[in-house]
């Protein structure tokens, strides 16, 4: 194997590993965005009683709490689903690594 092919294989491994790291960080950032949005709705539910001083404001609170819980549950499920897919995609990088180590 030539020196150029060796360099190309190392670059491929590095590029794949960096892409996986970016994907993991993007998944974590997305989860934190869902968490932040859920907390916004929770705070809205807590403060709606003071903003609307009417008898039916408890229904608005419940709606905001349900939306908050729904967003949190969806965001958590989304995070773990994508985390599993990312873990499964690491196999492909491992295959490149195995081929590279066999040739080197």
Biopython code that builds the backbone (N, CA, C, O; Angstrom):
import numpy as np
from Bio.PDB.StructureBuilder import StructureBuilder

atoms = [
    (1, "UNK", "N", (0.846, -1.174, 0.000)),
    (1, "UNK", "CA", (0.000, 0.000, 0.000)),
    (1, "UNK", "C", (0.895, 1.242, 0.000)),
    (1, "UNK", "O", (1.873, 1.319, 0.744)),
    (2, "UNK", "N", (0.545, 2.197, -0.836)),
    (2, "UNK", "CA", (1.377, 3.389, -0.966)),
    (2, "UNK", "C", (1.103, 4.362, 0.175)),
    (2, "UNK", "O", (0.122, 4.241, 0.910)),
    (3, "UNK", "N", (1.995, 5.317, 0.290)),
    (3, "UNK", "CA", (1.875, 6.327, 1.351)),
    (3, "UNK", "C", (0.633, 7.189, 1.138)),
    (3, "UNK", "O", (-0.010, 7.595, 2.105)),
    (4, "UNK", "N", (0.292, 7.468, -0.113)),
    (4, "UNK", "CA", (-0.891, 8.259, -0.425)),
    (4, "UNK", "C", (-2.155, 7.533, -0.006)),
    (4, "UNK", "O", (-3.046, 8.144, 0.584)),
    (5, "UNK", "N", (-2.254, 6.237, -0.298)),
    (5, "UNK", "CA", (-3.422, 5.461, 0.105)),
    (5, "UNK", "C", (-3.533, 5.399, 1.623)),
    (5, "UNK", "O", (-4.638, 5.452, 2.162)),
    (6, "UNK", "N", (-2.417, 5.288, 2.312)),
    (6, "UNK", "CA", (-2.392, 5.257, 3.763)),
    (6, "UNK", "C", (-2.932, 6.572, 4.336)),
    (6, "UNK", "O", (-3.718, 6.565, 5.283)),
    (7, "UNK", "N", (-2.507, 7.697, 3.757)),
    (7, "UNK", "CA", (-2.976, 9.013, 4.186)),
    (7, "UNK", "C", (-4.467, 9.166, 3.922)),
    (7, "UNK", "O", (-5.192, 9.703, 4.759)),
    (8, "UNK", "N", (-4.929, 8.700, 2.767)),
    (8, "UNK", "CA", (-6.344, 8.801, 2.421)),
    (8, "UNK", "C", (-7.183, 7.984, 3.406)),
    (8, "UNK", "O", (-8.233, 8.446, 3.850)),
    (9, "UNK", "N", (-6.733, 6.780, 3.748)),
    (9, "UNK", "CA", (-7.467, 5.954, 4.701)),
    (9, "UNK", "C", (-7.529, 6.607, 6.074)),
    (9, "UNK", "O", (-8.568, 6.560, 6.732)),
    (10, "UNK", "N", (-6.439, 7.213, 6.513)),
    (10, "UNK", "CA", (-6.449, 7.905, 7.809)),
    (10, "UNK", "C", (-7.387, 9.095, 7.784)),
    (10, "UNK", "O", (-8.113, 9.337, 8.749)),
    (11, "UNK", "N", (-7.378, 9.839, 6.686)),
    (11, "UNK", "CA", (-8.292, 10.974, 6.545)),
    (11, "UNK", "C", (-9.743, 10.519, 6.571)),
    (11, "UNK", "O", (-10.597, 11.181, 7.161)),
    (12, "UNK", "N", (-10.020, 9.395, 5.935)),
    (12, "UNK", "CA", (-11.380, 8.863, 5.920)),
    (12, "UNK", "C", (-11.830, 8.494, 7.325)),
    (12, "UNK", "O", (-12.955, 8.806, 7.715)),
    (13, "UNK", "N", (-10.976, 7.838, 8.081)),
    (13, "UNK", "CA", (-11.314, 7.480, 9.456)),
    (13, "UNK", "C", (-11.546, 8.722, 10.305)),
    (13, "UNK", "O", (-12.514, 8.787, 11.063)),
    (14, "UNK", "N", (-10.673, 9.694, 10.181)),
    (14, "UNK", "CA", (-10.810, 10.923, 10.948)),
    (14, "UNK", "C", (-12.099, 11.657, 10.579)),
    (14, "UNK", "O", (-12.832, 12.122, 11.453)),
    (15, "UNK", "N", (-12.365, 11.755, 9.283)),
    (15, "UNK", "CA", (-13.563, 12.438, 8.810)),
    (15, "UNK", "C", (-14.825, 11.754, 9.312)),
    (15, "UNK", "O", (-15.774, 12.420, 9.726)),
    (16, "UNK", "N", (-14.838, 10.430, 9.276)),
    (16, "UNK", "CA", (-16.009, 9.680, 9.754)),
    (16, "UNK", "C", (-16.202, 9.852, 11.259)),
    (16, "UNK", "O", (-17.326, 10.037, 11.727)),
    (17, "UNK", "N", (-15.125, 9.791, 12.002)),
    (17, "UNK", "CA", (-15.227, 9.958, 13.454)),
    (17, "UNK", "C", (-15.687, 11.365, 13.827)),
    (17, "UNK", "O", (-16.500, 11.533, 14.736)),
    (18, "UNK", "N", (-15.177, 12.362, 13.136)),
    (18, "UNK", "CA", (-15.600, 13.734, 13.402)),
    (18, "UNK", "C", (-17.068, 13.951, 13.033)),
    (18, "UNK", "O", (-17.789, 14.669, 13.726)),
    (19, "UNK", "N", (-17.498, 13.336, 11.955)),
    (19, "UNK", "CA", (-18.911, 13.447, 11.558)),
    (19, "UNK", "C", (-19.804, 12.813, 12.615)),
    (19, "UNK", "O", (-20.868, 13.347, 12.929)),
    (20, "UNK", "N", (-19.385, 11.687, 13.161)),
    (20, "UNK", "CA", (-20.169, 11.053, 14.226)),
    (20, "UNK", "C", (-20.221, 11.933, 15.470)),
    (20, "UNK", "O", (-21.269, 12.045, 16.106)),
    (21, "UNK", "N", (-19.111, 12.552, 15.819)),
    (21, "UNK", "CA", (-19.093, 13.430, 16.979)),
    (21, "UNK", "C", (-20.014, 14.635, 16.776)),
    (21, "UNK", "O", (-20.719, 15.040, 17.700)),
    (22, "UNK", "N", (-20.007, 15.204, 15.573)),
    (22, "UNK", "CA", (-20.914, 16.327, 15.284)),
    (22, "UNK", "C", (-22.364, 15.895, 15.376)),
    (22, "UNK", "O", (-23.212, 16.647, 15.856)),
    (23, "UNK", "N", (-22.653, 14.683, 14.915)),
    (23, "UNK", "CA", (-24.018, 14.171, 14.965)),
    (23, "UNK", "C", (-24.457, 13.951, 16.403)),
    (23, "UNK", "O", (-25.595, 14.256, 16.759)),
    (24, "UNK", "N", (-23.565, 13.426, 17.231)),
    (24, "UNK", "CA", (-23.889, 13.222, 18.645)),
    (24, "UNK", "C", (-24.174, 14.563, 19.316)),
    (24, "UNK", "O", (-25.146, 14.694, 20.060)),
    (25, "UNK", "N", (-23.333, 15.553, 19.054)),
    (25, "UNK", "CA", (-23.543, 16.876, 19.647)),
    (25, "UNK", "C", (-24.832, 17.526, 19.145)),
    (25, "UNK", "O", (-25.523, 18.199, 19.909)),
    (26, "UNK", "N", (-25.156, 17.333, 17.878)),
    (26, "UNK", "CA", (-26.404, 17.883, 17.338)),
    (26, "UNK", "C", (-27.608, 17.220, 18.003)),
    (26, "UNK", "O", (-28.604, 17.885, 18.287)),
    (27, "UNK", "N", (-27.522, 15.926, 18.248)),
    (27, "UNK", "CA", (-28.606, 15.221, 18.917)),
    (27, "UNK", "C", (-28.787, 15.746, 20.345)),
    (27, "UNK", "O", (-29.918, 15.940, 20.792)),
    (28, "UNK", "N", (-27.694, 15.974, 21.056)),
    (28, "UNK", "CA", (-27.780, 16.507, 22.408)),
    (28, "UNK", "C", (-28.347, 17.921, 22.417)),
    (28, "UNK", "O", (-29.147, 18.270, 23.284)),
    (29, "UNK", "N", (-27.930, 18.728, 21.452)),
    (29, "UNK", "CA", (-28.443, 20.097, 21.350)),
    (29, "UNK", "C", (-29.941, 20.099, 21.078)),
    (29, "UNK", "O", (-30.679, 20.911, 21.635)),
    (30, "UNK", "N", (-30.384, 19.188, 20.223)),
    (30, "UNK", "CA", (-31.809, 19.094, 19.926)),
    (30, "UNK", "C", (-32.595, 18.697, 21.163)),
    (30, "UNK", "O", (-33.669, 19.242, 21.419)),
    (31, "UNK", "N", (-32.068, 17.752, 21.930)),
    (31, "UNK", "CA", (-32.744, 17.355, 23.165)),
    (31, "UNK", "C", (-32.850, 18.532, 24.134)),
    (31, "UNK", "O", (-33.897, 18.746, 24.745)),
    (32, "UNK", "N", (-31.768, 19.289, 24.270)),
    (32, "UNK", "CA", (-31.808, 20.449, 25.162)),
    (32, "UNK", "C", (-32.801, 21.504, 24.676)),
    (32, "UNK", "O", (-33.402, 22.209, 25.487)),
    (33, "UNK", "N", (-32.973, 21.616, 23.378)),
    (33, "UNK", "CA", (-33.974, 22.546, 22.837)),
    (33, "UNK", "C", (-35.389, 22.094, 23.198)),
    (33, "UNK", "O", (-36.236, 22.910, 23.561)),
    (34, "UNK", "N", (-35.635, 20.796, 23.096)),
    (34, "UNK", "CA", (-36.932, 20.274, 23.516)),
    (34, "UNK", "C", (-37.149, 20.525, 25.008)),
    (34, "UNK", "O", (-38.243, 20.909, 25.420)),
    (35, "UNK", "N", (-36.121, 20.312, 25.810)),
    (35, "UNK", "CA", (-36.224, 20.530, 27.253)),
    (35, "UNK", "C", (-36.514, 21.993, 27.560)),
    (35, "UNK", "O", (-37.355, 22.300, 28.405)),
    (36, "UNK", "N", (-35.818, 22.893, 26.874)),
    (36, "UNK", "CA", (-36.031, 24.325, 27.079)),
    (36, "UNK", "C", (-37.457, 24.725, 26.698)),
    (36, "UNK", "O", (-38.106, 25.477, 27.426)),
    (37, "UNK", "N", (-37.942, 24.229, 25.569)),
    (37, "UNK", "CA", (-39.302, 24.551, 25.136)),
    (37, "UNK", "C", (-40.322, 24.005, 26.120)),
    (37, "UNK", "O", (-41.311, 24.673, 26.423)),
    (38, "UNK", "N", (-40.093, 22.804, 26.618)),
    (38, "UNK", "CA", (-40.983, 22.215, 27.612)),
    (38, "UNK", "C", (-41.030, 23.071, 28.878)),
    (38, "UNK", "O", (-42.093, 23.273, 29.464)),
    (39, "UNK", "N", (-39.865, 23.567, 29.287)),
    (39, "UNK", "CA", (-39.820, 24.416, 30.476)),
    (39, "UNK", "C", (-40.536, 25.743, 30.250)),
    (39, "UNK", "O", (-41.143, 26.282, 31.176)),
    (40, "UNK", "N", (-40.473, 26.278, 29.030)),
    (40, "UNK", "CA", (-41.206, 27.505, 28.721)),
    (40, "UNK", "C", (-42.706, 27.305, 28.912)),
    (40, "UNK", "O", (-43.387, 28.150, 29.493)),
    (41, "UNK", "N", (-43.208, 26.183, 28.419)),
    (41, "UNK", "CA", (-44.635, 25.919, 28.583)),
    (41, "UNK", "C", (-44.984, 25.666, 30.046)),
    (41, "UNK", "O", (-46.071, 26.034, 30.491)),
    (42, "UNK", "N", (-44.087, 25.049, 30.795)),
    (42, "UNK", "CA", (-44.316, 24.831, 32.222)),
    (42, "UNK", "C", (-44.394, 26.167, 32.958)),
    (42, "UNK", "O", (-45.283, 26.370, 33.785)),
    (43, "UNK", "N", (-43.480, 27.064, 32.664)),
    (43, "UNK", "CA", (-43.495, 28.394, 33.285)),
    (43, "UNK", "C", (-44.739, 29.168, 32.864)),
    (43, "UNK", "O", (-45.325, 29.894, 33.667)),
    (44, "UNK", "N", (-45.138, 29.015, 31.609)),
    (44, "UNK", "CA", (-46.366, 29.682, 31.148)),
    (44, "UNK", "C", (-47.561, 29.154, 31.924)),
    (44, "UNK", "O", (-48.443, 29.925, 32.302)),
    (45, "UNK", "N", (-47.601, 27.850, 32.166)),
    (45, "UNK", "CA", (-48.691, 27.280, 32.946)),
    (45, "UNK", "C", (-48.690, 27.771, 34.380)),
    (45, "UNK", "O", (-49.750, 27.984, 34.968)),
    (46, "UNK", "N", (-47.505, 27.950, 34.944)),
    (46, "UNK", "CA", (-47.424, 28.440, 36.316)),
    (46, "UNK", "C", (-47.838, 29.905, 36.429)),
    (46, "UNK", "O", (-48.444, 30.301, 37.425)),
    (47, "UNK", "N", (-47.520, 30.703, 35.427)),
    (47, "UNK", "CA", (-47.788, 32.136, 35.517)),
    (47, "UNK", "C", (-49.127, 32.562, 34.925)),
    (47, "UNK", "O", (-49.544, 33.705, 35.111)),
    (48, "UNK", "N", (-49.803, 31.670, 34.223)),
    (48, "UNK", "CA", (-51.072, 32.064, 33.579)),
    (48, "UNK", "C", (-52.148, 32.419, 34.607)),
    (48, "UNK", "O", (-53.027, 33.238, 34.340)),
    (49, "UNK", "N", (-52.068, 31.800, 35.773)),
    (49, "UNK", "CA", (-53.051, 32.083, 36.824)),
    (49, "UNK", "C", (-52.963, 33.541, 37.265)),
    (49, "UNK", "O", (-53.985, 34.177, 37.523)),
    (50, "UNK", "N", (-51.744, 34.071, 37.350)),
    (50, "UNK", "CA", (-51.573, 35.465, 37.761)),
    (50, "UNK", "C", (-51.912, 36.433, 36.636)),
    (50, "UNK", "O", (-52.359, 37.550, 36.896)),
    (51, "UNK", "N", (-51.707, 36.021, 35.395)),
    (51, "UNK", "CA", (-52.007, 36.903, 34.270)),
    (51, "UNK", "C", (-53.507, 36.985, 34.015)),
    (51, "UNK", "O", (-54.055, 38.069, 33.814)),
    (52, "UNK", "N", (-54.161, 35.833, 34.026)),
    (52, "UNK", "CA", (-55.598, 35.789, 33.808)),
    (52, "UNK", "C", (-56.280, 35.548, 35.147)),
    (52, "UNK", "O", (-56.305, 34.422, 35.644)),
    (53, "UNK", "N", (-56.812, 36.567, 35.708)),
    (53, "UNK", "CA", (-57.450, 36.404, 37.008)),
    (53, "UNK", "C", (-58.945, 36.165, 36.822)),
    (53, "UNK", "O", (-59.799, 36.930, 37.269)),
    (54, "UNK", "N", (-59.206, 35.049, 36.130)),
    (54, "UNK", "CA", (-60.586, 34.616, 35.927)),
    (54, "UNK", "C", (-60.722, 33.205, 36.485)),
    (54, "UNK", "O", (-59.724, 32.537, 36.755)),
    (55, "UNK", "N", (-61.954, 32.762, 36.653)),
    (55, "UNK", "CA", (-62.183, 31.447, 37.246)),
    (55, "UNK", "C", (-61.691, 30.296, 36.370)),
    (55, "UNK", "O", (-61.240, 29.281, 36.902)),
    (56, "UNK", "N", (-61.762, 30.419, 35.078)),
    (56, "UNK", "CA", (-61.412, 29.327, 34.180)),
    (56, "UNK", "C", (-59.931, 29.214, 33.867)),
    (56, "UNK", "O", (-59.544, 28.454, 32.980)),
    (57, "UNK", "N", (-59.104, 29.952, 34.575)),
    (57, "UNK", "CA", (-57.673, 29.933, 34.247)),
    (57, "UNK", "C", (-57.017, 28.585, 34.587)),
    (57, "UNK", "O", (-55.938, 28.285, 34.075)),
    (58, "UNK", "N", (-57.641, 27.781, 35.430)),
    (58, "UNK", "CA", (-57.076, 26.467, 35.765)),
    (58, "UNK", "C", (-57.037, 25.577, 34.527)),
    (58, "UNK", "O", (-56.142, 24.743, 34.394)),
    (59, "UNK", "N", (-57.995, 25.745, 33.624)),
    (59, "UNK", "CA", (-58.006, 24.948, 32.395)),
    (59, "UNK", "C", (-56.820, 25.316, 31.499)),
    (59, "UNK", "O", (-56.200, 24.452, 30.879)),
    (60, "UNK", "N", (-56.522, 26.604, 31.446)),
    (60, "UNK", "CA", (-55.363, 27.032, 30.670)),
    (60, "UNK", "C", (-54.069, 26.469, 31.268)),
    (60, "UNK", "O", (-53.160, 26.063, 30.544)),
    (61, "UNK", "N", (-54.007, 26.454, 32.591)),
    (61, "UNK", "CA", (-52.836, 25.882, 33.253)),
    (61, "UNK", "C", (-52.666, 24.415, 32.883)),
    (61, "UNK", "O", (-51.563, 23.974, 32.561)),
    (62, "UNK", "N", (-53.748, 23.669, 32.929)),
    (62, "UNK", "CA", (-53.700, 22.243, 32.615)),
    (62, "UNK", "C", (-53.258, 22.047, 31.159)),
    (62, "UNK", "O", (-52.468, 21.149, 30.866)),
    (63, "UNK", "N", (-53.762, 22.877, 30.259)),
    (63, "UNK", "CA", (-53.381, 22.772, 28.850)),
    (63, "UNK", "C", (-51.879, 23.011, 28.690)),
    (63, "UNK", "O", (-51.200, 22.262, 27.988)),
    (64, "UNK", "N", (-51.363, 24.056, 29.341)),
    (64, "UNK", "CA", (-49.930, 24.326, 29.254)),
    (64, "UNK", "C", (-49.106, 23.204, 29.872)),
    (64, "UNK", "O", (-48.055, 22.849, 29.338)),
    (65, "UNK", "N", (-49.562, 22.639, 30.985)),
    (65, "UNK", "CA", (-48.851, 21.519, 31.603)),
    (65, "UNK", "C", (-48.840, 20.300, 30.689)),
    (65, "UNK", "O", (-47.823, 19.616, 30.575)),
    (66, "UNK", "N", (-49.963, 20.028, 30.042)),
    (66, "UNK", "CA", (-50.027, 18.883, 29.135)),
    (66, "UNK", "C", (-49.117, 19.078, 27.914)),
    (66, "UNK", "O", (-48.440, 18.150, 27.471)),
    (67, "UNK", "N", (-49.121, 20.290, 27.390)),
    (67, "UNK", "CA", (-48.232, 20.579, 26.257)),
    (67, "UNK", "C", (-46.774, 20.415, 26.696)),
    (67, "UNK", "O", (-45.968, 19.841, 25.963)),
    (68, "UNK", "N", (-46.436, 20.910, 27.876)),
    (68, "UNK", "CA", (-45.086, 20.792, 28.403)),
    (68, "UNK", "C", (-44.682, 19.328, 28.560)),
    (68, "UNK", "O", (-43.585, 18.935, 28.163)),
    (69, "UNK", "N", (-45.565, 18.529, 29.136)),
    (69, "UNK", "CA", (-45.271, 17.105, 29.317)),
    (69, "UNK", "C", (-45.141, 16.403, 27.964)),
    (69, "UNK", "O", (-44.265, 15.557, 27.782)),
    (70, "UNK", "N", (-46.008, 16.753, 27.022)),
    (70, "UNK", "CA", (-45.946, 16.142, 25.693)),
    (70, "UNK", "C", (-44.646, 16.448, 24.973)),
    (70, "UNK", "O", (-44.041, 15.565, 24.365)),
    (71, "UNK", "N", (-44.221, 17.691, 25.044)),
    (71, "UNK", "CA", (-42.964, 18.075, 24.400)),
    (71, "UNK", "C", (-41.782, 17.375, 25.061)),
    (71, "UNK", "O", (-40.861, 16.927, 24.379)),
    (72, "UNK", "N", (-41.807, 17.282, 26.386)),
    (72, "UNK", "CA", (-40.716, 16.611, 27.102)),
    (72, "UNK", "C", (-40.655, 15.128, 26.749)),
    (72, "UNK", "O", (-39.573, 14.592, 26.510)),
    (73, "UNK", "N", (-41.788, 14.475, 26.717)),
    (73, "UNK", "CA", (-41.822, 13.045, 26.373)),
    (73, "UNK", "C", (-41.372, 12.832, 24.933)),
    (73, "UNK", "O", (-40.558, 11.951, 24.659)),
    (74, "UNK", "N", (-41.901, 13.638, 24.010)),
    (74, "UNK", "CA", (-41.509, 13.499, 22.609)),
    (74, "UNK", "C", (-40.016, 13.754, 22.429)),
    (74, "UNK", "O", (-39.345, 13.016, 21.708)),
    (75, "UNK", "N", (-39.490, 14.791, 23.079)),
    (75, "UNK", "CA", (-38.071, 15.110, 22.966)),
    (75, "UNK", "C", (-37.184, 14.006, 23.516)),
    (75, "UNK", "O", (-36.140, 13.701, 22.940)),
    (76, "UNK", "N", (-37.597, 13.402, 24.632)),
    (76, "UNK", "CA", (-36.819, 12.314, 25.221)),
    (76, "UNK", "C", (-36.827, 11.089, 24.319)),
    (76, "UNK", "O", (-35.786, 10.473, 24.094)),
    (77, "UNK", "N", (-37.999, 10.735, 23.801)),
    (77, "UNK", "CA", (-38.087, 9.591, 22.887)),
    (77, "UNK", "C", (-37.279, 9.846, 21.616)),
    (77, "UNK", "O", (-36.596, 8.952, 21.117)),
    (78, "UNK", "N", (-37.359, 11.055, 21.103)),
    (78, "UNK", "CA", (-36.610, 11.436, 19.911)),
    (78, "UNK", "C", (-35.107, 11.316, 20.161)),
    (78, "UNK", "O", (-34.370, 10.815, 19.311)),
    (79, "UNK", "N", (-34.659, 11.775, 21.322)),
    (79, "UNK", "CA", (-33.239, 11.710, 21.658)),
    (79, "UNK", "C", (-32.745, 10.264, 21.676)),
    (79, "UNK", "O", (-31.726, 9.947, 21.064)),
    (80, "UNK", "N", (-33.464, 9.393, 22.374)),
    (80, "UNK", "CA", (-33.001, 8.012, 22.482)),
    (80, "UNK", "C", (-33.118, 7.255, 21.155)),
    (80, "UNK", "O", (-32.296, 6.384, 20.870)),
    (81, "UNK", "N", (-34.124, 7.576, 20.347)),
    (81, "UNK", "CA", (-34.245, 6.940, 19.037)),
    (81, "UNK", "C", (-33.049, 7.311, 18.152)),
    (81, "UNK", "O", (-32.452, 6.446, 17.511)),
    (82, "UNK", "N", (-32.710, 8.586, 18.123)),
    (82, "UNK", "CA", (-31.581, 9.017, 17.307)),
    (82, "UNK", "C", (-30.249, 8.536, 17.888)),
    (82, "UNK", "O", (-29.317, 8.238, 17.142)),
    (83, "UNK", "N", (-30.161, 8.461, 19.210)),
    (83, "UNK", "CA", (-28.938, 7.942, 19.828)),
    (83, "UNK", "C", (-28.696, 6.496, 19.402)),
    (83, "UNK", "O", (-27.562, 6.106, 19.122)),
    (84, "UNK", "N", (-29.766, 5.708, 19.355)),
    (84, "UNK", "CA", (-29.636, 4.310, 18.917)),
    (84, "UNK", "C", (-29.189, 4.241, 17.458)),
    (84, "UNK", "O", (-28.344, 3.418, 17.106)),
    (85, "UNK", "N", (-29.752, 5.102, 16.610)),
    (85, "UNK", "CA", (-29.348, 5.118, 15.203)),
    (85, "UNK", "C", (-27.888, 5.527, 15.047)),
    (85, "UNK", "O", (-27.178, 4.986, 14.200)),
    (86, "UNK", "N", (-27.443, 6.464, 15.848)),
    (86, "UNK", "CA", (-26.047, 6.894, 15.790)),
    (86, "UNK", "C", (-25.138, 5.753, 16.214)),
    (86, "UNK", "O", (-24.113, 5.508, 15.579)),
    (87, "UNK", "N", (-25.499, 5.060, 17.270)),
    (87, "UNK", "CA", (-24.701, 3.916, 17.733)),
    (87, "UNK", "C", (-24.623, 2.835, 16.653)),
    (87, "UNK", "O", (-23.576, 2.218, 16.459)),
    (88, "UNK", "N", (-25.733, 2.613, 15.955)),
    (88, "UNK", "CA", (-25.733, 1.620, 14.886)),
    (88, "UNK", "C", (-24.849, 2.057, 13.715)),
    (88, "UNK", "O", (-24.255, 1.217, 13.039)),
    (89, "UNK", "N", (-24.764, 3.357, 13.477)),
    (89, "UNK", "CA", (-23.945, 3.839, 12.360)),
    (89, "UNK", "C", (-22.460, 3.776, 12.668)),
    (89, "UNK", "O", (-21.645, 3.853, 11.748)),
    (90, "UNK", "N", (-22.080, 3.638, 13.939)),
    (90, "UNK", "CA", (-20.662, 3.518, 14.285)),
    (90, "UNK", "C", (-20.072, 2.226, 13.736)),
    (90, "UNK", "O", (-18.855, 2.121, 13.586)),
    (91, "UNK", "N", (-20.903, 1.256, 13.438)),
    (91, "UNK", "CA", (-20.431, -0.012, 12.886)),
    (91, "UNK", "C", (-19.726, 0.233, 11.554)),
    (91, "UNK", "O", (-18.719, -0.408, 11.253)),
    (92, "UNK", "N", (-20.249, 1.150, 10.766)),
    (92, "UNK", "CA", (-19.665, 1.422, 9.456)),
    (92, "UNK", "C", (-18.259, 2.001, 9.588)),
    (92, "UNK", "O", (-17.363, 1.653, 8.820)),
    (93, "UNK", "N", (-18.073, 2.880, 10.559)),
    (93, "UNK", "CA", (-16.738, 3.425, 10.791)),
    (93, "UNK", "C", (-15.823, 2.307, 11.254)),
    (93, "UNK", "O", (-14.652, 2.262, 10.876)),
    (94, "UNK", "N", (-16.348, 1.406, 12.068)),
    (94, "UNK", "CA", (-15.560, 0.267, 12.521)),
    (94, "UNK", "C", (-15.134, -0.613, 11.369)),
    (94, "UNK", "O", (-14.028, -1.154, 11.388)),
    (95, "UNK", "N", (-15.982, -0.772, 10.364)),
    (95, "UNK", "CA", (-15.614, -1.579, 9.201)),
    (95, "UNK", "C", (-14.463, -0.940, 8.437)),
    (95, "UNK", "O", (-13.546, -1.637, 8.004)),
    (96, "UNK", "N", (-14.500, 0.381, 8.266)),
    (96, "UNK", "CA", (-13.393, 1.066, 7.615)),
    (96, "UNK", "C", (-12.117, 0.858, 8.415)),
    (96, "UNK", "O", (-11.048, 0.619, 7.853)),
    (97, "UNK", "N", (-12.244, 0.952, 9.727)),
    (97, "UNK", "CA", (-11.080, 0.815, 10.591)),
    (97, "UNK", "C", (-10.493, -0.592, 10.485)),
    (97, "UNK", "O", (-9.275, -0.758, 10.415)),
    (98, "UNK", "N", (-11.364, -1.602, 10.473)),
    (98, "UNK", "CA", (-10.876, -2.969, 10.349)),
    (98, "UNK", "C", (-10.161, -3.190, 9.019)),
    (98, "UNK", "O", (-9.106, -3.823, 8.976)),
    (99, "UNK", "N", (-10.737, -2.667, 7.930)),
    (99, "UNK", "CA", (-10.102, -2.806, 6.619)),
    (99, "UNK", "C", (-8.760, -2.093, 6.586)),
    (99, "UNK", "O", (-7.798, -2.599, 6.007)),
    (100, "UNK", "N", (-8.693, -0.921, 7.205)),
    (100, "UNK", "CA", (-7.464, -0.153, 7.229)),
    (100, "UNK", "C", (-6.387, -0.890, 8.018)),
    (100, "UNK", "O", (-5.228, -0.929, 7.603)),
    (101, "UNK", "N", (-6.770, -1.477, 9.164)),
    (101, "UNK", "CA", (-5.788, -2.172, 9.987)),
    (101, "UNK", "C", (-5.290, -3.457, 9.310)),
    (101, "UNK", "O", (-4.136, -3.847, 9.485)),
    (102, "UNK", "N", (-6.166, -4.109, 8.536)),
    (102, "UNK", "CA", (-5.756, -5.321, 7.827)),
    (102, "UNK", "C", (-4.728, -5.000, 6.747)),
    (102, "UNK", "O", (-3.767, -5.740, 6.537)),
    (103, "UNK", "N", (-4.963, -3.856, 6.056)),
    (103, "UNK", "CA", (-4.064, -3.484, 4.969)),
    (103, "UNK", "C", (-2.738, -2.951, 5.491)),
    (103, "UNK", "O", (-1.698, -3.154, 4.863)),
    (104, "UNK", "N", (-2.763, -2.272, 6.633)),
    (104, "UNK", "CA", (-1.565, -1.610, 7.157)),
    (104, "UNK", "C", (-0.714, -2.589, 7.842)),
    (104, "UNK", "O", (0.346, -2.232, 8.356)),
]
sb = StructureBuilder()
sb.init_structure("model")
sb.init_model(0)
sb.init_chain("A")
sb.init_seg("    ")
for serial, (resi, resn, name, xyz) in enumerate(atoms, 1):
    if name == "N":
        sb.init_residue(resn, " ", resi, " ")
    sb.init_atom(name, np.array(xyz, "f"), 0.0, 1.0, " ", f" {name:<3s}", serial, name[0])
structure = sb.get_structure()
